[in-house]
Amino acid sequence: MTDRTDPARDRSQAPEAPAAMARMETVLSAPEARTLRVARYLFQSFARPASHAWRQALAEAVHLPGGMAALPPLCAAIEEMLVARGSALRFANPDCPGCAARITPHERQFMACLRMVARGEMAAAERHAMLLCEANDSRAFLAGLTRIPGAATC
């Protein structure tokens, strides 16, 4: 039997600390933050369909760059990304003020991908998409991002 408080115990098997989550206002512009808020409701709707979070996404979509017209292509792009991924996407709860004030690494990749598409920097967008889609085919996801009206203001 090993002593859990033994300082000589092998710590190489200890779990890694979670990646630090940045404060949203240090990473995103105001339009990007609004886009992420809607995206979080869509993430939640896919992760927990019974939550009906799509309703809140619909209510918040008026604040998107591009308005309500941006919601269907944003939803379609998110669905393509989630289908391509092999594991769950980590996102902050949009209804928890403390949680929503921080941006997860997956959310940061998502927003960086959207930002690169908006700037026309497709090579950089492809790199972010490859990471988000876990090296699976990300073409449909990227194509979906290009269809979001107002994305250029993100």
C-alpha positions as CSV (number, residue, x, y, z in Angstrom):
1,M,0.0,0.0,0.0
2,T,1.4,3.4,-0.9
3,D,1.1,6.5,1.1
4,R,-0.7,9.2,-0.9
5,T,1.2,11.9,1.1
6,D,4.6,10.5,0.4
7,P,6.7,13.2,-1.3
8,A,8.8,10.6,-3.0
9,R,5.7,9.2,-4.8
10,D,6.0,9.2,-8.6
11,R,4.0,12.3,-9.8
12,S,4.5,11.6,-13.5
13,Q,1.0,10.1,-13.6
14,A,-0.6,13.2,-12.0
15,P,-3.4,14.7,-14.2
16,E,-2.5,17.9,-15.9
17,A,-3.9,21.2,-14.7
18,P,-6.6,22.6,-17.0
19,A,-5.4,25.1,-19.5
20,A,-5.7,28.6,-18.3
21,M,-8.8,30.3,-19.6
22,A,-8.4,33.9,-20.7
23,R,-10.8,36.7,-19.8
24,M,-13.0,37.3,-22.8
25,E,-12.5,41.0,-23.0
26,T,-8.7,40.5,-23.4
27,V,-9.2,38.2,-26.4
28,L,-12.3,39.3,-28.3
29,S,-13.8,42.5,-29.7
30,A,-17.4,43.4,-28.8
31,P,-18.8,42.0,-32.1
32,E,-16.8,38.8,-31.6
33,A,-18.0,38.5,-28.0
34,R,-21.6,38.7,-29.2
35,T,-20.9,36.1,-31.8
36,L,-19.4,33.8,-29.2
37,R,-22.4,34.3,-26.9
38,V,-24.7,33.1,-29.7
39,A,-22.3,30.3,-30.6
40,R,-22.3,29.1,-27.0
41,Y,-26.1,28.7,-27.0
42,L,-25.7,26.7,-30.2
43,F,-23.0,24.6,-28.7
44,Q,-25.2,23.9,-25.7
45,S,-28.2,23.1,-27.9
46,F,-26.1,20.4,-29.7
47,A,-24.6,19.1,-26.5
48,R,-27.9,19.0,-24.6
49,P,-30.8,19.2,-27.0
50,A,-33.4,19.1,-24.2
51,S,-32.0,22.5,-23.0
52,H,-33.6,24.2,-26.0
53,A,-30.7,26.6,-25.9
54,W,-31.4,27.3,-29.6
55,R,-34.2,29.5,-28.5
56,Q,-31.8,31.8,-26.6
57,A,-29.5,31.7,-29.6
58,L,-32.4,32.9,-31.7
59,A,-33.2,35.7,-29.3
60,E,-29.5,36.8,-29.1
61,A,-29.0,36.6,-32.9
62,V,-30.3,40.1,-33.4
63,H,-27.0,41.3,-31.9
64,L,-24.8,39.4,-34.3
65,P,-22.8,41.2,-36.9
66,G,-25.0,40.5,-39.9
67,G,-28.1,40.2,-37.8
68,M,-30.6,37.4,-37.9
69,A,-29.3,36.3,-41.3
70,A,-26.1,35.2,-39.7
71,L,-27.7,32.6,-37.4
72,P,-28.5,29.8,-39.9
73,P,-25.0,29.7,-41.5
74,L,-23.4,30.0,-38.0
75,C,-25.5,27.1,-36.8
76,A,-24.7,25.0,-39.9
77,A,-20.9,25.7,-39.6
78,I,-21.0,24.7,-35.9
79,E,-22.8,21.5,-36.8
80,E,-20.2,20.7,-39.4
81,M,-17.4,21.3,-36.9
82,L,-19.1,19.1,-34.3
83,V,-19.7,16.3,-36.8
84,A,-16.1,16.4,-37.8
85,R,-14.7,16.3,-34.2
86,G,-14.0,13.0,-32.5
87,S,-14.5,14.4,-29.0
88,A,-16.7,16.8,-27.1
89,L,-16.2,20.6,-27.6
90,R,-15.4,22.4,-24.3
91,F,-17.4,25.6,-24.0
92,A,-18.4,27.9,-21.2
93,N,-22.0,28.1,-19.9
94,P,-23.5,31.2,-21.5
95,D,-25.9,31.6,-18.6
96,C,-23.3,31.6,-15.9
97,P,-21.8,35.2,-15.6
98,G,-18.5,33.9,-14.1
99,C,-18.2,31.1,-16.7
100,A,-19.2,33.3,-19.6
101,A,-16.5,35.9,-18.8
102,R,-13.8,33.4,-19.7
103,I,-13.0,31.8,-23.1
104,T,-12.1,28.2,-23.3
105,P,-9.2,27.0,-25.6
106,H,-11.8,25.4,-28.0
107,E,-13.8,28.6,-28.1
108,R,-10.6,30.6,-28.7
109,Q,-9.8,28.3,-31.7
110,F,-13.3,28.7,-33.0
111,M,-13.2,32.5,-32.9
112,A,-9.7,32.6,-34.3
113,C,-10.9,30.5,-37.2
114,L,-13.9,32.8,-37.8
115,R,-11.6,35.8,-37.6
116,M,-9.1,34.4,-40.1
117,V,-12.0,33.6,-42.6
118,A,-13.3,37.1,-42.2
119,R,-9.8,38.5,-43.0
120,G,-9.5,36.2,-46.0
121,E,-6.5,34.4,-44.4
122,M,-7.7,31.0,-45.4
123,A,-4.3,29.2,-44.8
124,A,-4.5,30.4,-41.1
125,A,-8.2,29.5,-40.9
126,E,-7.4,26.0,-42.2
127,R,-4.8,25.5,-39.5
128,H,-7.3,26.5,-36.8
129,A,-10.0,24.4,-38.4
130,M,-7.7,21.4,-38.5
131,L,-7.1,21.7,-34.8
132,L,-10.8,22.2,-34.0
133,C,-11.9,19.3,-36.2
134,E,-9.1,17.2,-34.7
135,A,-7.4,16.6,-38.0
136,N,-10.6,15.4,-39.6
137,D,-12.0,16.9,-42.8
138,S,-12.8,20.6,-42.0
139,R,-13.8,21.7,-45.5
140,A,-17.5,21.8,-44.8
141,F,-16.9,23.7,-41.6
142,L,-14.7,26.3,-43.3
143,A,-17.2,26.6,-46.2
144,G,-19.9,27.3,-43.6
145,L,-17.9,30.0,-41.9
146,T,-17.5,31.8,-45.3
147,R,-21.3,32.0,-45.6
148,I,-21.9,34.0,-42.4
149,P,-22.9,37.5,-43.3
150,G,-21.2,40.2,-41.2
151,A,-18.4,37.9,-40.3
152,A,-16.0,40.5,-41.7
153,T,-16.8,42.7,-38.8
154,C,-15.7,40.1,-36.3
